Amino acid sequence: MNKIKKAAFYLPVLAAAGVVSTQAAVDESLTTAIADLETFALATLAIIVGVAVVKIGYRVFRKLGSSIG
């Protein structure tokens, strides 16, 4: 039961962090990345990190779910 509570808390936090960083990176890259290569590189890195955070959160949730049930 403790693992379920942990998963229920951490998964939305990880997903929200990934979505927010990805959304911010996309907004930033669309507006200024054409003129500034460094901004584009940072925005691309933020998108990669955001997607990775969501994937890791999903894998942790699946692993906890399979170990519980």
C-alpha positions in Angstrom: 0.0 0.0 0.0 2.9 2.3 0.7 4.2 1.9 -2.8 0.9 2.8 -4.3 0.8 6.0 -2.2 4.3 6.9 -3.4 3.5 6.2 -7.0 0.3 8.2 -6.7 2.3 11.2 -5.4 5.4 11.1 -7.7 3.9 10.2 -11.0 1.8 13.4 -11.4 4.8 15.5 -10.2 7.1 13.9 -12.7 4.5 14.2 -15.5 3.8 17.9 -14.6 7.5 18.7 -14.6 8.0 17.0 -18.0 5.0 18.7 -19.5 5.8 22.2 -18.2 9.5 22.0 -19.3 8.5 20.7 -22.7 5.8 23.3 -23.2 8.1 26.1 -22.2 10.9 24.8 -24.4 8.5 24.6 -27.4 7.2 28.1 -26.8 10.7 29.5 -26.5 12.0 27.7 -29.5 9.2 28.8 -31.7 9.6 32.5 -30.9 13.3 33.1 -30.7 15.3 30.0 -31.8 15.4 31.0 -35.4 17.6 34.0 -34.6 19.5 32.5 -31.7 21.2 29.1 -32.1 22.1 28.9 -28.4 18.4 29.3 -27.4 17.4 26.6 -29.8 20.0 24.2 -28.4 18.8 24.9 -24.8 15.2 24.5 -25.9 16.0 21.2 -27.6 17.7 20.0 -24.5 14.7 21.0 -22.4 12.4 19.1 -24.7 14.6 16.0 -24.4 14.7 16.3 -20.6 11.0 16.7 -20.4 10.3 13.7 -22.5 12.8 11.6 -20.5 11.2 12.6 -17.2 7.8 11.6 -18.4 9.2 8.2 -19.7 11.0 7.5 -16.5 7.9 8.3 -14.5 5.8 6.0 -16.6 8.4 3.2 -16.2 8.5 3.6 -12.5 4.7 3.6 -12.3 4.5 0.4 -14.4 7.3 -1.3 -12.3 5.5 -0.4 -9.0 2.2 -1.6 -10.4 3.7 -4.9 -11.6 5.4 -5.5 -8.3 2.2 -4.8 -6.3 -0.2 -6.8 -8.5 
